[in-house]
Amino acid sequence: MLPKIIGCEEFPKSEHGKLLIEDIENFINAQYHYNGKDVIDAFEAAATFTLFLDGKRVDPSTFGKYLSRSTVGKVLTAYKESKQHNKARPAGYNPNQLNEAPKKLITPEESWELMLRFIKEDGGLPFCAPYIGCYNYLVENKFIDPVRKTKATGFSANMVGPQRQAVEKYLEKNIINNSN
């Protein structure tokens, strides 16, 4: 059956053919431990050129000769690698699985503490810091009055918005100038 799948000569119906079949059968059993269905699936995949070995498509062609250990080994090794590759992929991947772990967002108080650490390390206002969290901390603790918010994304508001400007003004007046 295998020779027909990949288009090579059938084994001769003689003692020599019987020895070839037994040799390949023993080779498959010793090296791969596959059942008949797996071997047929492997050869069908090779016949449709869907198997790859070392990044190259497996060509099961025997150029009209008998099936050999080399051809069987090449096909079954490629099949084995493809099965391992498929097992490594997550089955039924659900992007919502990433959202299952609870997220611990930085609190306004943690933002404020981080800002003070940045100022201490840098000696001035940091370019990128949790300004919105600091703004929320300052408003919650009534250090500054709320400012009118502009319509902007969280990132752009953190970079140029009035909340950032209010935080910078407070920091320059009460933290940076007082530490010098």
Phi, psi and omega in degrees: 000314182302316179302322180296323184299319183256005172080031175253177183293143173293154177293143180294148181273063181217182178298322179297317178296320179296320179294320177298315179297314180296320180298314180292321178298314178297321178298313180297315182294321183285321187264329190239334180055039179266151173274175183299322181296317179297319180295316179296317177301319180297315182289327176292321176295321178294321181293333178265007177057042178251007177257143179232144177223123183056038177080002180243143179295136180280126176253108184279008185301136176247006179056042175084357180275180177288158175295135183239168175301321182299312180294316179297316179298317179297314182294313183289327176293317178296320179295317179299315179295322180293323177293319178295320179297318180292326178291330182288337178285141177292132179274133178062044181301131179238115182300339179288347177299330180293335183270359184291324181286132180293141180265135177254103181281152178291135182276162176303322179295319177294324177299316180297314179297321178295318178299314180298322177295317178299316181296319180296317181288318186271338182079010179192189181290131177284151178291314183236118181201169182281068183298321182294319176297321177294319178302312180299320178298312182295321179290314180301323181267009175059034174278331176223160175273150178299146176254162178288125182280147175257159178279108179203162176288164180303321182291311182291326177295325179290334185269324187221359189287172180295333177295317178296316180299321178294320179294314180300317179299315179297315182296316180297319183285317190255337185247303186292309182290335179279340182273346181275000000 
